[in-house]
Amino acid sequence: MATAALIEDAGVRTIDPDEEVAFLDAIDRWLEREVIPVIQHHDHNDEWPEALVHQMADMGLFGATIGQEYGGLGLPATTYAKIVMRISSHWMAITGIFNSHLIMAAAVERFGTPEQKAKWLPKFATGEIRGGLALTEPNAGTDLQAIRTTARREGDEYVLNGTKTWISNAINGSAFALLAKTDPKSEPRYKGMSLFIVDKRDGLSVGKKFDKLGYKAIDSAELVMEDYRVPADQLIGGAEGEGFFQATGGLELGRINVAARGVGLAEGSLRHATQYAQERHTMGKPIAQHQAIQLKIGEMATRARAARLLTMDAAEAYDRGERCDKEAGMAKFFASEAAVDNSQDAMRIYGGYSYSKEYDIERYYRDSLLMCIGEGTNEMQRIIIAKQHIKDNPA
Ligand SMILES: Cc1cc2nc3c(=O)[nH]c(=O)nc-3n(C[C@H](O)[C@H](O)[C@H](O)COP(=O)(O)OP(=O)(O)OC[C@H]3O[C@@H](n4cnc5c(N)ncnc54)[C@H](O)[C@@H]3O)c2cc1C
């Protein structure tokens, strides 16, 4: 795929509208030809979509938001969100293969040293090295500052010990942005945390693979470090104690991505339900002509549209370089709940057939539930939104 013609003006990332249309059309063609025919096979068998991953690399998706100077497409978050929405409206799970990879890349691009950017980003952009973000531990998800993985400096290396869990791409990825404690006794706790680029080698192994409700075909597993030695120059930014902010800073883009996935699921559920409601007849007419069904479709269409607008609002703020944790949180919270609600309403519209794996709609329901958990639970999103809102509106 051709590199997108970017317009960089005073730090604002935009794209020529014709380039964006061409890019999105290419995504649509790929979905029609390559993806849609194989979704059920990969989802039902929980099978890694090797061929699709190569195609995603050829299209440049592993470098979608990485700057062009490093070989990426340098797409603005708005275009990226539209890509994720389109793919997710057919199959959400595969977006996870490049999304957590791009969050790792964003951490290096935003906070890495010039040497780290030059070394890692070109290989991330082509997909030669793929990976993700390793924050969560068995005892610590929301409360990230409670992690127990330690990184002890020894000469030119750090020695890491600990276990990460629920890590997307853990099996098929080869590098991760991984959060560890360089000063476990530090108070406040976040000052003792550092983010490393870890690559697979002796001392880093894959632990338990999770058998999940949904989000099939993409691997979620543990990463175990036992006296794992990483060169000191793989500490992102080169200074200890910055890891908590580096890791959570990357979550803004992550939340926009999850919101976009939610939009895709909400829109996809609506598309399926709208078609089915016009084909299925009861009492001598299509169920779409029954008011009970129309009420559902009316709500679903409104939710999907509101979710899209909130997500684009957050993506535009991100592209302007503004702090947008509140906007990204609102988008993530609303769009993920819209995905759950729309997939459930679509299940109701499908009636008994919703319960059959022959139809796609049950997958939308299984996949949508994850959106309320990942990149900060929806409980936490509401708290972040409220705190920011109260701060912006002092009494
Ligand atoms: C399929 C899948 C893929 C994932 N991929 C990754 C990945 O690639 N990398 C990664 O690092 N992690 C990943 N995760 C982990 C995910 O980020 C965590 O599950 C999530 O952050 C929640 O953490 P937890 O599961 O430990 O829940 P907990 O933190 O134990 O929370 C349990 C419940 O308590 C609530 N809660 C917790 N604290 C508060 C509070 N202060 N106030 C109010 N409510 C609170 C939560 O909202 C939740 O409802 C993935 C998870 C899944 C399921």
The ligand as a MOL file (V3000), in Angstrom:
LIG
                    3D

  0  0  0     0  0            999 V3000
M  V30 BEGIN CTAB
M  V30 COUNTS 53 58 0 0 0
M  V30 BEGIN ATOM
M  V30 1 C -8.3380 -10.7160 26.5930 0
M  V30 2 C -7.4950 -9.7970 27.4280 0
M  V30 3 C -6.3660 -9.2120 26.8700 0
M  V30 4 C -5.5320 -8.4060 27.6480 0
M  V30 5 N -4.3870 -7.8960 27.0900 0
M  V30 6 C -3.4930 -7.2740 27.8930 0
M  V30 7 C -2.2180 -6.8650 27.3850 0
M  V30 8 O -1.9010 -7.0300 26.2020 0
M  V30 9 N -1.3370 -6.2830 28.2400 0
M  V30 10 C -1.6300 -6.0620 29.5540 0
M  V30 11 O -0.7820 -5.5350 30.2710 0
M  V30 12 N -2.8340 -6.4330 30.0700 0
M  V30 13 C -3.7660 -7.0270 29.2810 0
M  V30 14 N -4.9750 -7.4240 29.7890 0
M  V30 15 C -5.2610 -7.1980 31.2010 0
M  V30 16 C -6.2630 -6.0690 31.4450 0
M  V30 17 O -5.6450 -4.8360 31.1460 0
M  V30 18 C -6.7210 -6.1680 32.9050 0
M  V30 19 O -7.5430 -7.3240 32.9870 0
M  V30 20 C -7.4850 -4.9430 33.3340 0
M  V30 21 O -6.5970 -3.8520 33.4670 0
M  V30 22 C -8.2030 -5.1420 34.6780 0
M  V30 23 O -7.3310 -5.6290 35.6260 0
M  V30 24 P -7.7060 -6.9230 36.4990 0
M  V30 25 O -8.1960 -7.9690 35.5700 0
M  V30 26 O -6.5380 -7.2420 37.3500 0
M  V30 27 O -8.9280 -6.4850 37.3890 0
M  V30 28 P -8.8440 -5.7750 38.8270 0
M  V30 29 O -7.9040 -4.6490 38.7830 0
M  V30 30 O -8.6350 -6.8230 39.8650 0
M  V30 31 O -10.3370 -5.2140 38.9440 0
M  V30 32 C -11.4390 -6.0340 39.3270 0
M  V30 33 C -12.6860 -5.1610 39.3940 0
M  V30 34 O -12.5180 -4.1340 40.3850 0
M  V30 35 C -12.7070 -2.8380 39.8080 0
M  V30 36 N -11.7740 -1.8960 40.4330 0
M  V30 37 C -10.4430 -2.0990 40.6530 0
M  V30 38 N -9.9270 -1.0190 41.2780 0
M  V30 39 C -10.9230 -0.1250 41.4170 0
M  V30 40 C -11.0050 1.1870 41.9670 0
M  V30 41 N -9.9390 1.8150 42.4870 0
M  V30 42 N -12.2100 1.8140 41.9550 0
M  V30 43 C -13.2980 1.2010 41.4250 0
M  V30 44 N -13.2700 -0.0300 40.8880 0
M  V30 45 C -12.0940 -0.6830 40.8860 0
M  V30 46 C -12.4110 -3.0350 38.3210 0
M  V30 47 O -13.0310 -2.0290 37.5500 0
M  V30 48 C -12.9950 -4.4190 38.0930 0
M  V30 49 O -14.3820 -4.2820 37.9400 0
M  V30 50 C -5.8720 -8.1660 28.9980 0
M  V30 51 C -7.0150 -8.7190 29.5580 0
M  V30 52 C -7.8380 -9.5310 28.7870 0
M  V30 53 C -9.0560 -10.1350 29.4250 0
M  V30 END ATOM
M  V30 BEGIN BOND
M  V30 1 1 1 2
M  V30 2 1 2 3
M  V30 3 2 2 52
M  V30 4 2 3 4
M  V30 5 1 4 5
M  V30 6 1 4 50
M  V30 7 2 5 6
M  V30 8 1 6 7
M  V30 9 1 6 13
M  V30 10 2 7 8
M  V30 11 1 7 9
M  V30 12 1 9 10
M  V30 13 2 10 11
M  V30 14 1 10 12
M  V30 15 2 12 13
M  V30 16 1 13 14
M  V30 17 1 14 15
M  V30 18 1 14 50
M  V30 19 1 15 16
M  V30 20 1 16 17
M  V30 21 1 16 18
M  V30 22 1 18 19
M  V30 23 1 18 20
M  V30 24 1 20 21
M  V30 25 1 20 22
M  V30 26 1 22 23
M  V30 27 1 23 24
M  V30 28 2 24 25
M  V30 29 1 24 26
M  V30 30 1 24 27
M  V30 31 1 27 28
M  V30 32 2 28 29
M  V30 33 1 28 30
M  V30 34 1 28 31
M  V30 35 1 31 32
M  V30 36 1 32 33
M  V30 37 1 33 34
M  V30 38 1 33 48
M  V30 39 1 34 35
M  V30 40 1 35 36
M  V30 41 1 35 46
M  V30 42 1 36 37
M  V30 43 1 36 45
M  V30 44 2 37 38
M  V30 45 1 38 39
M  V30 46 1 39 40
M  V30 47 2 39 45
M  V30 48 1 40 41
M  V30 49 2 40 42
M  V30 50 1 42 43
M  V30 51 2 43 44
M  V30 52 1 44 45
M  V30 53 1 46 47
M  V30 54 1 46 48
M  V30 55 1 48 49
M  V30 56 2 50 51
M  V30 57 1 51 52
M  V30 58 1 52 53
M  V30 END BOND
M  V30 END CTAB
M  END
